[in-house]
Amino acid sequence: MEKKLAALLDKYHRNECTDEEIRRLEAWYEEIAKDQPGKEPDEHTVHTMLTAIKRSPRFHAAKTGSRRPLWLSLRRYTAIAASLFFVLAISIFIYRQTLGERSDSPTSDIILPGSDKAILTLADGTRIALDGIQEGVISNDNGVTISKNRQGVLEYRTTSQDHASTLQTNTLATPRGGSYQIVLPDGSKAWLNAASSLSYPTVFSNHERRVRMTGEVYFDIAESRVAVPGQSDERVPFLVETDRQTIQVLGTQFNVNSYTSYPTERTTLVTGKVKVISRTTGDYEVLSPHMQAQVGARIHVENADVARAIAWKNGDFIFRNERLSDILEEVIRWYDVEVSCPEHLGKIRFNGMVSRKQPLSAILDMIAATEQVKLEVKERRIIVKE
C-alpha cells in the first residue's frame, strides 16, 4: 500500500496524475485526517498553511493546465490540522526544489540525510567499515561465510557444519546518520535504524536463536525447525534481548524501539505472534498483529500505529501529534546533528510526513512553516527559538 501511495505522489509531483488518481490521493488524506488527534487550528494557522500551499508551482501549474490541484480540494478540511501538515510538507519541498529559493530556509547549507553505513565487529575484535568495502566475501572462517551482496546487504551463510559448531559472536552497529540490513545465519532479516546495534552468533544452535540489540531494529524472522527422533519437527524459538525485555518469536515481522531517550521500550507486531517478557518483573504479554507493547516499570499493551512505528524502515518520517523534542531526537540520529531546544518549546506538538531521503531542510521547513517556532542552523547545530 505504501509503495502505491509513494508512486502516486511521485506522479503528482511530476503533474502526471489523472483525475481518478488525484481522487485516490484525496481519499488517502481524508483517511489520515480522521485518525489525527489534536485541536482545530486557528484562522492564522490555516491562512499561513494555505498561503504556503498556493506558493507551490504545482498549484499554479494546475490552475493553468489540464490537471486540477490536489491541495485545492483540501481547503474544505481546514478543521483537521493533521492532514494539512502532510500537504504543507510536500508543497514546501516542491516549492524549494523547483524555484531553487533557499533564502528563507532555516539553513543555507545542505545537510544530507543518513545512508547505508555500519561497523561489523568480528569475534576476534576486527572492525570493518561496511560502507568502505565493495560487494563480495568479507570473511570465510570456521565454516561461516560473511559477504556483502549487490544490494549492500550483509549476509551470513554456513558452508561447513564440521566447524560451524564453534560459538562466535559478531556485532553490527550503525552510527548516527547510518542504517543497515543484515541476513542472519538462519535466513532471518534485520534492518538497523541509526545509532543501533545487533549482536548475534555466527551459527545458531538447534535449541534457540538468541540475539541482543540496542536502538531500533525491524525483524523479519524465518521459521526454523529441528528434527526430533520419533516426533514431529520442533520449531526453534527466536529470542530478542534488550535492556528491559526479552521477545520470544515463532516466525513473524515486528519492530523494536529501545532507544534510551524514550521512557519505555516499544515492540510493535506487524504479523505473526510474539511474547514480550519484562526482564525486571518477569511479567509477559502475548501480542497479536497491530498491537504494541510498551515496557517500562510494567508492560502496557495498546493498538499500534504500525505505519508510524515502521515509517523509518520504509524511508519516511511520520509524526502524529508528537512533541517537538521527540521529533528532534529522530532528526539528531538520522542527520547526525546537534540540537538546542528550550524545554517549553520541546512540548509543542506537530503532525507531518517527510521522506528520510530528503536533506535536513525539508523537515525543518515543515516545522518552521507552522510559525510556532523559529529554527536556525549553524554548521551542524539546530537552534530552536520562539
C-alpha positions in Angstrom: 0.0 0.0 0.0 2.8 2.4 1.0 4.6 1.8 -2.3 1.5 2.6 -4.4 0.9 5.8 -2.5 4.5 6.8 -2.9 4.3 6.2 -6.7 1.1 8.3 -6.9 2.7 11.2 -5.0 5.7 11.0 -7.3 3.4 11.2 -10.4 1.5 14.1 -8.8 4.8 16.0 -8.2 5.5 15.5 -12.0 2.0 16.7 -12.8 1.1 13.4 -14.5 -1.8 12.2 -12.2 -5.2 11.6 -13.8 -8.3 12.9 -12.2 -9.0 9.5 -10.8 -5.6 9.2 -9.3 -6.0 12.6 -7.6 -9.3 11.5 -6.1 -7.5 8.5 -4.7 -4.9 10.7 -3.1 -7.6 12.9 -1.7 -9.3 9.9 -0.1 -6.0 8.9 1.4 -5.5 12.4 3.0 -9.1 12.2 4.4 -8.4 8.8 5.9 -5.2 10.1 7.6 -7.1 13.1 8.9 -9.8 11.1 10.6 -7.2 9.4 12.8 -5.4 12.6 13.9 -5.8 13.8 17.4 -5.4 17.5 18.3 -7.4 20.7 18.4 -8.5 22.6 15.3 -6.1 25.2 14.0 -6.8 28.8 14.4 -7.5 31.1 11.4 -4.0 32.5 11.3 -2.5 28.9 11.2 -4.9 27.9 8.4 -4.1 31.1 6.4 -0.4 30.5 6.8 -0.7 26.9 5.6 -2.9 27.7 2.7 -0.6 30.5 1.6 2.4 28.2 1.6 0.4 25.6 -0.4 -0.5 28.3 -3.0 3.1 29.1 -3.5 3.8 25.7 -4.8 4.5 25.6 -8.6 2.2 22.6 -8.8 -0.7 24.7 -7.5 -0.1 27.3 -10.3 0.5 24.6 -13.0 -2.8 23.0 -12.1 -4.6 26.4 -12.4 -3.4 26.9 -16.0 -3.1 23.3 -17.2 -5.2 20.2 -17.5 -4.6 18.9 -14.0 -6.5 20.3 -11.1 -4.5 20.8 -7.8 -4.9 18.2 -5.1 -4.4 20.9 -2.5 -7.5 23.0 -3.6 -9.9 20.2 -2.6 -8.3 20.2 0.8 -9.5 23.7 1.7 -12.8 22.3 3.0 -10.8 20.2 5.5 -9.2 23.1 7.4 -10.8 21.9 10.6 -8.4 19.0 10.5 -4.9 20.3 11.1 -3.0 17.0 10.7 -3.8 16.3 7.1 -2.9 19.9 6.2 0.5 19.5 7.8 1.1 16.5 5.5 0.2 18.6 2.5 2.2 21.5 3.6 5.4 19.5 4.0 5.2 18.2 0.4 4.1 21.6 -1.0 7.0 23.5 0.5 9.5 20.9 -0.6 8.3 21.1 -4.2 8.4 24.9 -4.0 12.0 24.9 -2.8 13.3 22.4 -5.3 11.5 23.8 -8.3 12.3 27.5 -7.8 15.7 27.0 -6.1 14.7 29.5 -3.3 16.5 28.9 -0.1 16.7 32.5 1.3 14.0 31.9 3.9 15.1 28.4 4.8 16.4 27.8 8.3 19.8 26.9 6.8 21.7 27.8 3.7 23.9 24.8 4.0 22.7 21.4 2.7 22.9 18.7 5.3 22.3 15.4 3.7 20.3 12.5 5.2 21.8 9.3 6.6 22.9 6.4 4.4 23.8 2.7 4.5 26.8 2.6 6.8 27.8 0.4 9.7 30.7 -1.2 11.5 30.9 -5.0 11.7 32.9 -6.3 14.7 34.1 -9.9 14.3 34.6 -12.4 17.1 38.4 -11.7 17.2 37.8 -8.0 17.6 38.4 -7.0 14.0 36.3 -3.9 13.0 35.2 -3.5 9.4 33.5 -0.3 8.0 31.0 -1.8 5.6 30.3 1.3 3.6 34.0 1.4 2.6 34.1 -2.1 1.0 32.9 -3.5 -2.3 30.5 -6.4 -2.7 31.9 -9.9 -2.2 33.2 -12.1 0.6 34.3 -10.4 3.8 35.3 -13.4 5.8 35.3 -17.2 5.4 36.2 -18.8 8.7 35.0 -21.6 10.9 32.6 -22.9 8.3 30.8 -19.5 8.0 30.9 -17.1 5.0 30.2 -13.4 5.6 29.6 -11.4 2.4 28.2 -8.1 1.2 25.8 -8.6 -1.7 25.0 -6.3 -4.7 22.2 -4.5 -2.7 24.7 -3.7 0.1 23.2 -6.2 2.5 25.3 -8.2 4.9 24.8 -11.9 4.6 25.8 -15.0 6.7 25.9 -18.5 5.3 27.0 -21.7 6.9 29.4 -23.5 4.5 30.7 -26.4 6.7 28.9 -28.0 9.6 32.2 -29.5 10.7 33.5 -26.2 12.1 30.3 -24.2 12.4 29.6 -25.5 15.9 32.2 -23.2 17.3 30.3 -20.4 19.2 31.3 -17.0 18.0 29.5 -13.7 18.3 29.6 -10.8 15.8 28.1 -7.3 16.3 26.7 -5.0 13.6 26.5 -1.3 14.7 25.2 1.7 12.9 26.4 5.3 13.8 24.2 8.4 13.9 23.3 9.0 10.2 23.6 5.4 9.3 21.3 2.3 8.7 22.0 -1.2 7.5 20.3 -4.5 6.6 21.6 -8.0 7.5 20.6 -11.6 6.7 21.3 -13.7 9.7 22.7 -17.3 9.6 19.1 -18.8 9.7 17.8 -16.6 6.9 16.1 -14.1 9.2 16.4 -10.4 8.1 17.0 -7.4 10.3 17.0 -3.7 9.5 19.0 -1.4 11.9 18.0 2.2 12.3 20.6 4.9 13.1 22.6 4.6 16.4 21.6 0.9 16.8 23.4 -2.4 17.3 22.7 -6.1 16.9 24.8 -8.9 18.4 24.3 -12.5 17.2 26.1 -15.8 17.0 27.6 -16.7 13.6 25.7 -20.0 13.8 22.5 -20.6 15.7 22.0 -23.7 17.9 19.3 -26.2 17.5 17.7 -25.2 20.7 17.2 -21.4 20.3 18.2 -18.4 18.2 19.2 -15.6 20.5 20.3 -12.1 19.6 20.8 -8.8 21.6 20.0 -5.3 20.3 20.1 -1.6 21.2 18.4 1.3 19.4 15.8 0.3 16.9 15.6 -2.8 14.7 12.9 -4.2 12.4 12.9 -8.0 12.2 11.5 -10.5 9.6 12.1 -13.9 11.3 12.4 -17.0 9.2 10.9 -20.2 10.6 13.4 -22.8 11.8 12.8 -26.4 12.7 14.9 -29.2 14.1 14.3 -32.9 13.7 13.4 -34.9 16.8 13.7 -38.7 16.6 10.3 -40.3 16.8 8.4 -37.0 17.0 7.3 -34.1 14.8 9.9 -31.5 13.9 10.2 -28.8 16.6 10.3 -25.1 16.0 13.4 -23.3 17.1 12.4 -20.2 19.0 13.9 -16.8 18.1 14.7 -14.6 21.1 15.5 -10.8 21.0 17.0 -9.3 24.2 17.1 -5.6 25.1 17.9 -3.9 28.4 14.2 -4.2 29.6 12.6 -7.1 27.7 13.0 -10.5 26.0 10.9 -11.1 22.9 10.1 -14.6 22.0 9.2 -15.2 18.4 8.0 -18.1 16.2 8.2 -16.6 12.7 6.9 -13.1 12.3 7.6 -9.4 11.5 8.0 -6.8 14.2 9.7 -3.6 15.2 11.6 -3.0 18.5 12.4 0.6 19.6 14.7 0.5 22.6 16.3 4.0 22.4 17.2 5.2 25.9 15.9 8.7 25.1 12.3 7.3 25.5 10.8 6.3 28.8 9.6 2.9 27.6 10.8 0.3 25.1 8.2 -0.4 22.3 7.6 -3.6 20.5 5.2 -3.3 17.5 3.9 -6.5 15.9 3.2 -6.4 12.2 2.4 -10.1 11.5 2.5 -13.4 13.5 2.7 -13.6 17.3 5.3 -12.7 19.9 5.6 -12.9 23.7 7.1 -9.8 25.3 8.7 -10.6 28.7 9.8 -8.0 31.2 13.4 -8.7 32.3 12.7 -6.8 35.5 9.5 -8.4 36.8 9.1 -11.5 34.7 5.6 -10.4 33.6 4.7 -11.1 30.0 2.1 -10.2 27.3 1.4 -12.1 24.1 0.9 -9.7 21.1 -1.4 -10.1 18.2 -0.8 -8.3 14.9 -1.1 -4.5 15.0 -0.6 -4.4 18.8 2.2 -2.6 20.6 3.8 -3.4 24.0 5.4 -0.5 25.9 7.8 -1.9 28.5 8.8 0.3 31.4 8.1 -0.5 35.1 5.2 -2.5 33.7 4.1 -3.8 30.3 1.3 -1.8 28.7 -0.4 -3.1 25.6 -2.4 -1.0 23.1 -3.4 -0.8 19.5 -0.4 0.1 17.3 0.0 2.8 14.7 2.0 0.4 12.5 2.6 2.9 9.7 4.2 5.3 12.2 6.2 2.6 14.0 7.9 1.3 10.9 8.0 4.5 8.8 11.8 4.7 9.2 12.2 1.3 7.7 10.0 2.4 4.7 12.1 5.5 4.2 9.8 8.1 5.9 9.4 10.3 8.9 5.7 10.2 10.1 4.7 12.3 13.1 1.3 12.2 14.6 0.6 14.8 17.3 4.2 14.3 18.6 6.3 16.6 20.8 8.9 18.6 19.0 11.6 17.2 21.4 10.8 13.7 20.2 10.8 14.7 16.6 14.2 16.3 17.1 15.6 13.1 18.7 14.9 11.4 15.3 16.5 14.3 13.4 19.6 14.1 15.6 20.0 10.4 14.9 19.4 10.4 11.2 21.1 13.6 10.2 23.9 13.4 12.8 23.4 16.9 14.1 23.2 18.6 17.5 20.1 20.4 18.8 19.5 23.2 21.3 15.8 23.5 22.2 14.2 25.1 25.3 12.1 22.7 27.3 8.9 24.6 26.9 9.2 24.7 23.1 10.0 20.9 23.0 6.5 20.3 24.3 4.8 21.8 21.2 3.1 19.0 19.1 3.3 18.6 15.4 2.0 16.3 12.7 3.7 15.6 9.4 5.3 13.3 6.9 8.7 13.8 5.1 10.9 11.4 3.2 14.0 10.4 5.0 15.8 10.7 1.7 15.4 14.5 1.7 18.0 16.9 3.1 17.6 18.3 6.6 16.0 21.4 5.2 12.9 19.5 4.2 11.8 18.6 7.7 13.0 22.0 9.2 10.9 23.8 6.6 7.9 21.7 7.5 8.2 22.7 11.2 9.1 26.3 10.6 6.1 26.8 8.2 3.7 26.4 11.1 5.2 29.6 12.6 5.1 28.0 16.1 8.9 28.1 16.4 11.8 29.6 14.6 14.8 27.4 13.5 18.3 28.4 12.9 21.2 26.1 11.7 24.8 26.9 12.5 27.1 24.4 10.9 25.6 21.1 12.2 23.7 22.5 15.1 19.9 23.3 15.1 18.8 26.1 17.4 15.1 26.4 18.2 13.7 29.8 19.2 10.4 31.4 19.8 
